[in-house]
Amino acid sequence: MKPLFTIHAGEYLVGSHIEDYYRKWSVWVPSKDTGIDLLVTGDGNKNAVSIQVKFSKDFNTDYQSISLQRNILAEGWWVHDQRKLKNSPAEFWVFALPSFSEHRTSFIIIRPAELLRRLRAIHGRPSKRIHSYFCVTKTGHCWESRGLSNADHEMIALDRFVDDDRDFSQFLDNWSQIEKCLKK
């Protein structure tokens, strides 16, 4: 075991959120990189959930339309290696997306197999890597928005966009998935 290490910003945001809102849970940091960034245990430390954390800065900037600036909370960018996603040992992937303007963080919590299925449904089967953007609205919706037109982005901002594969709203700040696993 190496005596010194640091956690990255996303791991800190996820761990801090859990400690602030789920006081009976404990957050553990593994001593080496195995594809699991955090372990979370429930009350009594009997059950554990493994988490891979992904972080992005907010790309919702001033050069976008007024509608997007007003209605989009944050938008992040990630690059996924399909092999790593398919073989992930983590039970959940948690995407940490802090809002630059609102000073709060959104979390997209999803099982890796479901994420891969959805990304393939949206983007096909690229050779190795899949680029994705998660866009979170101020009304509490989350969309995978890479490759969409400007008009589609405006529809997202106005809560008029519809696409079941791209709709990740059910995973937005949905910590109950982890809570269920910890109660088993």
C-alpha atoms as one frame of an Amber mdcrd trajectory, in Angstrom:
protein
   0.000   0.000   0.000   1.303   3.432  -0.904   1.318   5.709   2.140   0.166
   8.892   0.366  -2.635   9.353  -2.118  -5.275  11.863  -2.979  -8.851  11.558
  -4.077 -10.123  13.560  -7.022 -12.772  16.269  -6.887 -15.644  13.991  -7.890
 -14.828  11.454  -5.198 -14.724  14.257  -2.647 -18.094  15.638  -3.799 -19.756
  12.208  -3.690 -18.254  11.324  -0.303 -19.185  14.700   1.180 -22.741  14.448
  -0.131 -23.168  10.998   1.394 -21.768  12.115   4.749 -24.043  15.189   4.789
 -27.309  13.493   3.758 -26.919   9.843   4.784 -25.412  10.034   8.252 -25.801
   6.306   8.958 -23.723   5.404   5.916 -19.930   5.222   5.945 -17.659   6.058
   3.002 -14.455   4.095   2.490 -11.594   4.851   0.085  -9.775   1.779  -1.306
  -5.987   1.802  -0.971  -5.390   0.890  -4.628  -7.103   1.467  -7.964  -9.241
  -1.533  -8.873 -11.980   0.307 -10.767 -13.801   1.096  -7.548 -13.352   4.609
  -6.158 -15.516   4.422  -3.025 -17.164   1.783  -0.898 -20.292   2.771   0.963
 -21.587   0.761   3.894 -24.923   1.109   5.603 -25.864   1.261   9.254 -23.762
  -1.290  11.129 -21.360  -1.723   8.181 -23.021  -5.030   7.229 -23.672  -4.357
   3.541 -21.448  -2.525   1.070 -21.942  -0.901  -2.319 -19.052  -0.205  -4.673
 -18.970   3.043  -6.642 -16.970   4.322  -9.604 -17.013   8.131  -9.616 -16.833
  10.268 -12.758 -16.429  14.040 -12.595 -16.814  16.845 -15.110 -16.673  20.570
 -14.866 -19.757  22.482 -15.957 -19.729  23.358 -19.661 -22.944  25.432 -19.536
 -21.284  28.742 -20.330 -22.151  32.285 -21.323 -21.801  31.719 -25.065 -25.006
  29.663 -25.149 -28.465  31.083 -25.765 -30.293  32.961 -23.021 -32.827  30.104
 -22.792 -30.055  27.584 -22.131 -28.322  29.868 -19.637 -31.571  30.357 -17.707
 -32.881  26.796 -17.757 -29.861  24.479 -17.769 -28.324  23.820 -14.373 -25.156
  22.152 -15.670 -23.756  20.178 -18.581 -20.749  17.865 -18.403 -18.628  15.835
 -20.809 -17.254  12.327 -20.329 -15.375   9.805 -22.472 -16.191   6.156 -21.755
 -14.054   3.164 -22.649 -16.641   0.516 -23.556 -14.437  -2.329 -22.326 -13.967
  -0.700 -18.913 -17.664   0.054 -18.675 -18.631  -3.494 -19.661 -16.177  -5.070
 -17.199 -16.605  -2.562 -14.378 -16.422  -4.164 -10.922 -18.392  -1.249  -9.462
 -22.082  -1.757  -8.742 -22.847   1.876  -9.577 -21.243   4.672 -11.520 -21.895
   8.105 -10.041 -21.379  11.147 -12.242 -20.678  14.285 -10.226 -21.617  17.455
 -12.075 -21.253  20.725 -10.150 -23.169  23.712 -11.480 -20.967  26.711 -12.099
 -23.815  29.210 -11.705 -25.958  27.618  -8.984 -23.193  26.305  -6.706 -24.745
  22.896  -6.239 -23.831  19.451  -7.520 -26.011  17.036  -9.440 -25.360  13.304
  -9.270 -26.320  10.776 -11.938 -26.361   7.323 -10.289 -26.577   4.359 -12.641
 -25.507   0.746 -12.936 -22.714   0.347 -15.521 -24.602  -2.244 -17.624 -27.593
   0.120 -17.953 -25.307   3.023 -18.838 -23.591   0.985 -21.559 -26.936  -0.222
 -22.944 -28.268   3.323 -23.166 -25.091   4.797 -24.649 -25.058   2.104 -27.343
 -28.745   2.746 -28.080 -27.977   6.454 -28.505 -24.580   6.394 -30.220 -24.411
   2.936 -31.778 -21.337   0.790 -31.247 -18.289   2.929 -31.848 -15.004   1.035
 -31.963 -13.725   1.803 -28.480 -14.750   5.059 -26.846 -18.074   6.769 -26.407
 -18.240  10.501 -25.746 -21.270  11.608 -23.777 -22.723  14.819 -22.405 -25.125
  14.903 -19.486 -27.320  17.973 -19.364 -29.254  18.735 -16.155 -32.123  21.205
 -16.220 -33.197  23.447 -13.369 -36.537  21.606 -13.380 -34.836  18.323 -12.418
 -34.447  16.525 -15.725 -31.292  14.901 -17.052 -30.531  14.184 -20.694 -27.672
  12.620 -22.628 -27.291  15.406 -25.173 -24.213  14.655 -27.296 -24.958  14.940
 -30.996 -28.228  16.806 -30.578 -28.987  19.887 -32.642 -29.197  23.389 -31.192
 -32.975  23.163 -31.607 -33.040  19.965 -29.537 -30.972  21.654 -26.817 -33.522
  24.462 -26.753 -36.297  21.858 -26.412 -34.423  20.345 -23.439 -34.161  23.789
 -21.839 -37.911  24.301 -22.299 -38.805  20.780 -21.009 -40.261  19.802 -24.377
 -37.684  17.249 -25.517 -38.721  13.568 -25.666 -36.401  10.575 -26.168 -36.612
   7.575 -23.817 -33.022   6.406 -24.370 -31.607   9.883 -23.755 -33.757  10.568
 -20.688 -31.602   9.913 -17.604 -33.931  11.778 -15.214 -34.747   8.621 -13.239
 -31.048   8.388 -12.284 -30.654  12.049 -11.321 -29.920  12.341  -7.592 -31.532
   8.914  -7.138 -29.654   7.696  -4.065 -32.534   5.329  -3.239 -30.942   2.726
  -5.551 -27.925   2.576  -3.246 -30.129   2.746  -0.174 -32.015  -0.385  -1.334
 -28.759  -2.287  -1.771 -27.563  -1.312   1.692 -30.806  -2.523   3.327 -30.606
  -6.068   1.890
